[in-house]
Amino acid sequence: MTFISKNIKHLRGLKKLSQEAFAEELKVNRSRIGSYEEGRSAPTIEFLIQLSDFFKIPIDILLRKDLTKAKDFSFIELNNQRVLFPITVDSDNEDLIEVVPVKASAGYLAGYDDPEFIEQLQKIKLPFLPTGKHRAFPIKGESMLPLKDGSYVIGRFVESRSEIKTGRTYVLVTANDGIVYKRVMNNIDFNDSLLLMSDNKFYHDYSVPIGEVLELWEYVCSINTQEYSEEELKLSSIATMLTELGVELKALEKLVN
């Protein structure tokens, strides 16, 4: 089953184009648009390519996914033919944060482009967050003190690699390592990769080619799900302070050199 007929009609509506205006944009007859939208004929390969270029959505998504759940054109085109969509809103038109639970994190790589998958995720609203697309991810392990295993990091979606800042922390959705939360050193200009560093120095740093990074979410805030003991808080504070100092010293060393 394909959704192409109703997707064409819905996407045209999001662009606020009449059939005639849409036909003019694609340099085809209006009757041809009507025929496709009503399902009386199937679009040709050439027309599907035109649609993909016009809407900036891969042909596979246009054919296989029901895009009519999107209320606006909040699609974000990613590398490797990935599309992040849609930005969900509540009845007051305020952005909602999708929460990726631990059980769903393994399926996130396969379900990122399925609006039904995203729709089934639990959602929360944090009115103090800045504008942008946000999503909450579960943290595994204790490589990023003071966050404990089971905590959640809420990240803001990073659209361009030019936004990646050395020393900041990010949730990365990677092709081979799944979902990870690390401090990042931007080495794209040097060797086309990102160096991923753990604040807990018992864990080794490692590099990931930028081509394997499917999504990048900059840390905005975190939600700890467990209470800390007084001793843990002291150790975590010291570790965080030393880590921040190390990042600042590295930045200073680069400036001196």
C-alpha angles and dihedrals in degrees: 000000000000129000096204097118097054092035091058091049094045096046091047087053092051088055088050091233126147117226089256094050091045091050090052091052091053094037095237135117118278090232089061091057090049091050092052094045093049092047094240090129137013121246116252122242089253091054092047089055089051090051092048092051093044098049096031090232125127116253091238090059092047091054104038107031129071102231095176091097090071111099095196140008095280095140116135117201114221135185121276091036092292119148123197111209155205121359101221121219136189129234089280090055092248120143118259127209116231112220116215104207122211092254092053098043093088091053094046092087090059098036102044092102097043113095090200090057092049091044091057093055116102114254135211134185124222108180094193094066120107120248117283142076112306133185133177120228130190117243120225123202128358103274092120108055134226087031113089129213108280096030121128129232118204111210136189114229114252110215100184133040087224087072094061109112124199113241096025123113123241142178106234125197104205133187095231107022100041118216116353135169114213146146108258136219110195108227096157094118091046104045106346093256145101122236109221115208131188121219087216100073092206083082120074124236118242139181128240123196109243088234089066093054105097098175135008125200121186116222113259103161141330137228116213114206097194133058118244126228119233090252093051092051091053093050093045093050091051092047092049092048092050092047093051090047090051092052091049092049091051091050090048091049090054091052092050092049 
